Amino acid sequence: MAARPSNAVHPFGCACRACAPVAPHRHRAGLTIRSASRALILLASLIAIPFLVAQALAGLKGGRV
């Protein structure tokens, strides 16, 4: 297919970028933010486990941490 100048008359059903621009993917940013927040929550919960166990053991012994 030969290239046309941008001011040329286009036929019906033309699929060039001037006639049918492609919308950017907006859900990709939301998906990235959602994945990052889930990873941070998982990391925070993994870091908190030893502290919760230590507090439970201290509570069984009657002491305070």
HELIX and SHEET records of a PDB file:
HELIX    1   1 HIS A   27  LYS A   61  1                                  35    
END                                                                             
